Amino acid sequence: MAREIFDDVVRTDASPAREEDSFTFLNRVATPYWARVRDFVEAAFEGYPDEHAQELRMRFRSRRWPEHIGAWWELYLYSLFGSLGFDVEVHPVLPGVTTRPDFRVHGDEGPFLVEARHVAAGVVSGHREVGRDDWVTAPLDELTHPDFMVGVRILERAPQRPRRAAVAAGVLDWLDALDADDILVRRVEDLPRFSGQAGGWRFELKAIPVKPSARGREGRKRSEGRPVRSG
């Protein structure tokens, strides 16, 4: 059984995350920052019990977001409790029940059970997979504007991929019509919003003005500005 989560390869691709799942990105990206993340994961996994390691490894390497992030969280908690000096028992058998919790943690004041769960914020589809939201965010990443960035919130997802041109339609014209200096003094909840629809997807953009010292020069083309999406 493989005792490493990530592939043992020479990495040369340092490009940012694109339309790919989280594990694929972590496994291929070649930068010192993400190398440290991989080192942390491998160090935590090294001490994980053999009888449960293969199952965790398979879920961590999954392209399905719920399985991948669930394995991430379990491995993190296992490492955290171990670092705090606790003994951690993985999937203990409990008398009188057929299910097993994720951990039984043993400390000076006695054992306690831990069930690892992750909670996603915002509007989440039951069929959501990492990479699908990139169908909307990736076309926005290709836009630039000298005076604004935008925050993106997905309101409704659809099974089909929208046309890139439909996602970006009207966004730069909307930003051009706004006054960055006027918006800069507004409260966050009062920032201008843009409602977009493309291929069954619905999303909302929030205009975020760039501080004056970082804006484009007067007369600068939109295409010469900064990337639009803020994250």
N, C-alpha and C positions, 0 to 999 in steps of 0.2 A: 504493500500500500504506500502511495506517495505521502511523504510527511511534509511536503511543501505545498502551500496553497497556490502560489504563482508559478508560472513556467520559468524554467532555468534557461533563459535566452539572453542574447545581447540586444539591448534596446537602443534604438536610434531615433524613434519618432517622438519628438518633444512638443508636438502641436497640441493646442487646447482640445478640450472635449468637444466632440462633434456629435453626429447622430448615432450614438452607440450606447450600450448599456454600461452601468457603473463598473462591473468587473472587467469588461473588455478594455475600458479606459485605463483602469488601474494596472492591468496586466501589460499594457503596451507603452504607456507614457514614460519618456526618458528624461526626467528632470530630477535634481537632487531632492526637492521637496517630496515628490511622490515616491522616490526611492526610500525615504525615511518612513513613509506610511507603510510601504511593503515590508520594510524591516520590522516595524512594530507588529504588524499582523503575523509575520512568520515567528517572531519571538514569542508572542502570546500562544500561537498554535502549537509550538514545540512542546509545551507542557500539557496540552490538552489530552485527556485520557484516550488511549489507543482504541478502545471499544466504541468510542463515539466520534473519533476524529474523521473517519471517512464520510459519515453522514453530514457533519458540519462543513467539511471541505466541498462536498457536492453542492450544498445549498449556497455557500459563499461564492462559488464559481458560476452560479445560475445567472442567466440573463433576465430572469423574472425578478422584478424589483422586490416584491414581498419576501421571496425566499432569500435573496441576497442581503437585504438590509436586516432581516431577522437574524441571519447568521452573524453578520457584523456586530449586532447589538449583543448577542449572546457571548461572542468571543471577547468583546470589550468588557462586559460585566465579569466574566470569568477572570480576566486579567486584573481588573480593578480589585475584586475581593482578594485575590491572591496577593497583590501588592500591599494590601492593608493588613496582611498577616492572618487571614482566615484560611481554613481548609475548605475547599469547594468540592462537593460531590455532584457529579453531573447525572441528571435523570435518575434520581434515586427511586427505589421501589418503596412504596408506602403501604402499610397494612390496611386492608379493607377497601382499597380503591384500585381501579384498573388503569387510571391515567398516571403519568409521571410529571412532576414539575421540572422546570429546567435545572434548578440547582437546590441542593440543601447545603447551607453555609454554616460551618461550625466555628464558633467563637468562644471566648472566655465565659460569656453569660448564657451559653447554650446555643443549640442550632435553630435556624429559621429557614423557611422556604422562600425561594425567589422564582417568580415566573416572568421571564423577559418578554416585554411587549413594546412595539414601537407604534407611535401615533403620528399620522400624517396630518398636517394642517391644511386648511383650505378645502376646495371642492375636489374630491377624489373619486374617480370612477372605480367601480368594483373590478373592472377589467384593465386597470391602468398598468402599463409596463413602462419601465425606464426607456427613453428614446422616443416615445410617442409625442411627448410635449415638445420635443425638438422640431416636430413638423411645423409648429407655430413659431417657436423662438428662433430657429435657425434662419428663416428669411429675414427676421428683424435684425439679427446679428450682422447681416450684410449691409444694412442701412447706416448712413452716417449723417450727423448734423452738427454744426459748429456750436449751437447754443443749448441743446437739450439732450438728455438721455430719457429713456422710458422704463417704467416698471411694468411688468406683464403679469396678469392674473388670468388663468384659464377658468372660464365659467362653465363651459360645456364641451365635452369631448365627443368625437365621432369615430367610427371604426375605420373610415377611409382617410387617406392623406390628402390635405387640401393643396390646391395649387399655390406655389410660392408667391406668384404675382398677386393672387387674391388676398393672401395674408398681409402683404405689404401695401396693398392699395390704399391710397389716401393718407398714409401715416406722415410722410414728409410734408405734404401740403398742410395738414393739420398743425404740425409743429411750426411751419413757416408763418402761420397766421397768429401765433402766440407771441406775447411780449415777455421775454425772459426776465427783464428787470422787474416788471410788475408781479410776476409769479414768484420771484425769489423771496418776496416778503410775506407770502401767504403761508398759512398753516398747512401741514401735510394733508389734512382731510379736505382742504379746499383746492388742491392741485387739479388742473384740468384733466378730464377723462376722455378717452376715445373708445367707442364700442366697435369692435370688429367682428365680422363673420366670414368664414371661408370653409366651404365643403362640409357644412354641418357643425363645425367648431365655432364656439363663441368665446371671445376673449375681451379683456378690458386693458387698456393702456393708461398709464399715469405719466403726465409730462413732468420731468424733473429738471429744472434749470441748472445749467452749469455755472459755477461762480465766474464773475467777470474776468478774472485773471487767466482763466483756462479756456475762455471761449475763442472762437475763430475770429480772424480779422474781419473788419468791415468789408463787405463785398465778397467774402470767401464763398466758394461754391459749397453746396451741401455735401457733395461727394468728397470734399477735402476735410470734412469735419471729423469728430470723434465717433466711434461706434455708438449707435443709438441705445441698445439695450443695456440696462443697468445691472442685470443679473437675474 
